[in-house]
Amino acid sequence: MTLRSGNVKSISANVYRKFPELKGVIPSVTKQSIPNTKTLSKQNHTSTYLLTYKGVVSMPGGHTMHKIVRVMANNKGQVLKMTLSK
């Protein structure tokens, strides 16, 4: 199962609400496969997706700062984890 564009839009809406300075940034999407902890068979893998939002924010005094938001989401578009790197 893949992450649909509608799911990416809803995840992006959550990111834009929390970080309005990144509004309009299109994320890069990477599929990651994590084995299910109950059984290690190759058939029971849970797919998660890493969405990376990169932007540049203006600071006082004419300086700029890079912001990177990484979002882990499942097949259904639910946000599992969101982290910010400055």
N, CA, C and O of each residue as an XYZ file, in Angstrom:
344
protein
N       0.842     -1.175      0.000
C       0.000      0.000      0.000
C       0.887      1.237      0.000
O       1.929      1.254      0.654
N       0.485      2.258     -0.719
C       1.277      3.479     -0.824
C       0.577      4.633     -0.136
O      -0.605      4.553      0.196
N       1.304      5.681      0.070
C       0.756      6.892      0.675
C       0.116      7.723     -0.431
O       0.790      8.121     -1.381
N      -1.157      7.980     -0.313
C      -1.899      8.708     -1.347
C      -1.662     10.207     -1.241
O      -1.257     10.712     -0.193
N      -1.918     10.909     -2.335
C      -1.692     12.354     -2.353
C      -2.630     13.068     -1.380
O      -2.265     14.105     -0.826
N      -3.826     12.531     -1.165
C      -4.741     13.117     -0.186
C      -4.191     13.009      1.225
O      -4.369     13.914      2.041
N      -3.518     11.891      1.511
C      -2.893     11.723      2.820
C      -1.731     12.689      2.996
O      -1.535     13.237      4.081
N      -0.964     12.900      1.939
C       0.149     13.853      2.009
C      -0.387     15.259      2.265
O       0.215     16.025      3.018
N      -1.510     15.600      1.644
C      -2.113     16.921      1.853
C      -2.580     17.106      3.292
O      -2.398     18.181      3.864
N      -3.179     16.074      3.886
C      -3.641     16.200      5.270
C      -2.461     16.260      6.242
O      -2.513     16.992      7.230
N      -1.401     15.499      5.970
C      -0.194     15.577      6.800
C       0.429     16.959      6.671
O       0.854     17.551      7.663
N       0.481     17.470      5.451
C       1.047     18.805      5.222
C       0.234     19.875      5.943
O       0.803     20.839      6.457
N      -1.080     19.719      5.988
C      -1.919     20.679      6.701
C      -1.557     20.714      8.186
O      -1.529     21.784      8.794
N      -1.280     19.544      8.770
C      -0.855     19.493     10.175
C       0.479     20.200     10.368
O       0.659     20.929     11.344
N       1.410     19.994      9.451
C       2.724     20.635      9.539
C       2.580     22.144      9.394
O       3.202     22.896     10.144
N       1.771     22.596      8.443
C       1.599     24.027      8.205
C       0.921     24.714      9.391
O       1.197     25.881      9.666
N       0.033     24.000     10.099
C      -0.597     24.574     11.289
C       0.424     24.778     12.401
O       0.410     25.797     13.093
N       1.302     23.804     12.564
C       2.289     23.876     13.641
C       3.466     24.784     13.266
O       4.030     25.462     14.125
N       3.831     24.793     11.986
C       4.953     25.592     11.498
C       4.493     26.421     10.292
O       4.766     26.046      9.151
N       3.800     27.539     10.529
C       3.244     28.321      9.410
C       4.308     28.897      8.480
O       4.008     29.211      7.328
N       5.537     29.041      8.954
C       6.595     29.570      8.096
C       7.003     28.590      6.989
O       7.699     28.975      6.051
N       6.576     27.333      7.093
C       6.871     26.329      6.063
C       5.720     26.126      5.082
O       5.766     25.226      4.243
N       4.693     26.959      5.185
C       3.520     26.792      4.320
C       3.923     26.879      2.852
O       4.629     27.801      2.444
N       3.470     25.917      2.073
C       3.767     25.864      0.653
C       4.959     24.996      0.307
O       5.219     24.741     -0.869
N       5.697     24.532      1.324
C       6.852     23.662      1.060
C       6.341     22.266      0.707
O       5.514     21.704      1.424
N       6.829     21.720     -0.383
C       6.435     20.380     -0.817
C       7.415     19.384     -0.214
O       8.625     19.533     -0.382
N       6.907     18.365      0.489
C       7.819     17.437      1.160
C       8.403     16.396      0.206
O       7.824     16.073     -0.831
N       9.563     15.890      0.594
C      10.085     14.707     -0.089
C       9.587     13.505      0.703
O       9.647     13.503      1.933
N       9.096     12.485      0.007
C       8.487     11.322      0.654
C       9.354     10.098      0.391
O       9.704      9.794     -0.750
N       9.694      9.395      1.488
C      10.502      8.185      1.397
C       9.770      7.069      2.120
O       9.333      7.243      3.258
N       9.635      5.921      1.463
C       8.999      4.770      2.081
C      10.023      4.025      2.923
O      11.156      3.803      2.495
N       9.609      3.641      4.128
C      10.466      2.867      5.010
C       9.713      1.627      5.442
O       8.503      1.673      5.661
N      10.420      0.526      5.563
C       9.794     -0.722      5.965
C      10.342     -1.131      7.320
O      11.553     -1.264      7.495
N       9.450     -1.329      8.273
C       9.824     -1.722      9.625
C       9.188     -3.076      9.895
O       7.974     -3.213      9.746
N       9.965     -4.080     10.288
C       9.370     -5.394     10.554
C       8.448     -5.345     11.761
O       8.707     -4.638     12.735
N       7.386     -6.097     11.680
C       6.437     -6.214     12.779
C       7.136     -6.928     13.936
O       7.812     -7.932     13.714
N       6.987     -6.435     15.155
C       7.707     -7.011     16.284
C       7.151     -8.360     16.710
O       7.873     -9.142     17.329
N       5.905     -8.659     16.405
C       5.312     -9.939     16.814
C       5.879    -11.097     16.003
O       6.216    -12.144     16.555
N       5.982    -10.904     14.698
C       6.551    -11.938     13.838
C       7.547    -11.277     12.916
O       7.349    -10.137     12.495
N       8.600    -11.973     12.603
C       9.636    -11.402     11.755
C       9.551    -11.884     10.317
O      10.509    -11.739      9.558
N       8.423    -12.452      9.936
C       8.290    -12.910      8.552
C       8.232    -11.711      7.617
O       7.771    -10.639      8.010
N       8.690    -11.880      6.400
C       8.754    -10.786      5.442
C       7.373    -10.331      5.000
O       7.234     -9.230      4.467
N       6.358    -11.142      5.206
C       5.014    -10.787      4.773
C       4.351     -9.796      5.726
O       3.441     -9.075      5.318
N       4.779     -9.744      6.967
C       4.120     -8.903      7.965
C       4.910     -7.633      8.264
O       5.150     -7.314      9.429
N       5.308     -6.917      7.241
C       6.020     -5.658      7.435
C       5.022     -4.509      7.437
O       4.082     -4.487      6.643
N       5.236     -3.566      8.329
C       4.416     -2.370      8.381
C       5.161     -1.272      7.655
O       6.323     -1.005      7.962
N       4.516     -0.634      6.698
C       5.163      0.433      5.947
C       4.911      1.762      6.628
O       3.784      2.090      7.000
N       5.965      2.508      6.779
C       5.854      3.880      7.257
C       6.524      4.770      6.223
O       7.313      4.311      5.398
N       6.194      6.037      6.287
C       6.719      6.990      5.323
C       7.369      8.145      6.072
O       6.862      8.607      7.094
N       8.489      8.597      5.549
C       9.185      9.748      6.092
C       8.967     10.910      5.142
O       9.361     10.855      3.977
N       8.334     11.965      5.647
C       8.118     13.170      4.860
C       9.056     14.232      5.423
O       9.061     14.490      6.626
N       9.849     14.846      4.549
C      10.819     15.837      4.972
C      10.477     17.181      4.348
O      10.399     17.315      3.127
N      10.274     18.176      5.208
C       9.972     19.540      4.786
C      11.199     20.393      5.081
O      11.653     20.440      6.225
N      11.749     21.074      4.062
C      12.928     21.919      4.242
C      12.572     23.338      3.850
O      12.000     23.579      2.787
N      12.919     24.282      4.728
C      12.639     25.675      4.444
C      13.677     26.577      5.069
O      14.454     26.157      5.926
N      13.679     27.829      4.626
C      14.575     28.848      5.158
C      13.704     29.942      5.759
O      12.776     30.437      5.120
N      14.021     30.315      7.006
C      13.231     31.296      7.737
C      14.072     32.550      7.949
O      15.253     32.457      8.283
N      13.465     33.726      7.756
C      14.156     34.993      7.995
C      14.171     35.292      9.479
O      13.169     35.120     10.174
N      15.316     35.740      9.955
C      15.492     36.092     11.361
C      15.725     37.601     11.471
O      16.026     38.254     10.472
N      15.589     38.155     12.671
C      15.887     39.576     12.849
C      17.343     39.886     12.506
O      18.223     39.049     12.705
N      17.585     41.058     12.004
C      18.941     41.464     11.653
C      19.368     40.989     10.277
O      20.544     41.096      9.930
N      18.441     40.465      9.484
C      18.760     40.031      8.131
C      19.353     38.642      8.030
O      19.756     38.221      6.946
N      19.414     37.918      9.146
C      19.946     36.562      9.125
C      18.875     35.571      8.686
O      17.681     35.863      8.754
N      19.308     34.403      8.237
C      18.381     33.337      7.868
C      18.731     32.070      8.638
O      19.863     31.891      9.088
N      17.739     31.198      8.779
C      17.934     29.936      9.493
C      17.213     28.834      8.716
O      16.082     29.016      8.265
N      17.873     27.707      8.570
C      17.265     26.558      7.906
C      16.414     25.800      8.920
O      16.832     25.591     10.059
N      15.222     25.391      8.501
C      14.349     24.559      9.327
C      14.029     23.296      8.553
O      13.677     23.344      7.375
N      14.154     22.170      9.228
C      13.813     20.885      8.622
C      12.839     20.183      9.550
O      13.141     19.962     10.723
N      11.669     19.832      9.027
C      10.666     19.096      9.790
C      10.566     17.707      9.180
O      10.336     17.557      7.980
N      10.743     16.688     10.029
C      10.637     15.291      9.600
C       9.378     14.704     10.226
O       9.164     14.815     11.433
N       8.553     14.081      9.398
C       7.288     13.505      9.857
C       7.267     12.021      9.500
O       7.467     11.649      8.344
N       7.027     11.185     10.496
C       6.814      9.757     10.270
C       5.303      9.531     10.230
O       4.585      9.941     11.142
N       4.827      8.882      9.176
C       3.397      8.630      9.021
C       3.200      7.188      8.565
O       4.097      6.582      7.980
N       2.007      6.645      8.844
C       1.713      5.277      8.415
C       0.973      5.290      7.074
O       0.800      6.344      6.464
N       0.541      4.115      6.625
C      -0.144      3.975      5.333
C      -1.419      4.804      5.250
O      -1.805      5.255      4.172
N      -2.066      5.000      6.384
C      -3.353      5.688      6.409
C      -3.213      7.203      6.505
O      -4.216      7.916      6.516
N      -1.988      7.700      6.575
C      -1.769      9.136      6.648
C      -1.791      9.682      8.062
O      -1.879     10.894      8.253
N      -1.714      8.809      9.056
C      -1.694      9.261     10.445
C      -0.267      9.607     10.838
O       0.662      8.846     10.570
N      -0.099     10.762     11.478
C       1.220     11.198     11.919
C       1.614     10.400     13.151
O       0.901     10.399     14.154
N       2.762      9.718     13.070
C       3.279      8.934     14.190
C       4.266      9.743     15.018
O       4.303      9.629     16.243
N       5.067     10.563     14.341
C       6.090     11.347     15.028
C       6.447     12.546     14.168
O       6.511     12.445     12.943
N       6.684     13.697     14.824
C       7.071     14.903     14.110
C       8.235     15.537     14.857
O       8.144     15.775     16.061
N       9.331     15.811     14.150
C      10.497     16.417     14.785
C      10.956     17.631     13.967
O      10.764     17.698     12.753
N      11.570     18.589     14.677
C      12.065     19.814     14.062
C      13.563     19.885     14.267
O      14.061     19.629     15.363
N      14.270     20.229     13.227
C      15.708     20.439     13.302
C      15.981     21.872     12.888
O      15.449     22.349     11.886
N      16.802     22.548     13.652
C      17.137     23.945     13.332
C      18.545     24.014     12.813
O      19.029     25.096     12.483
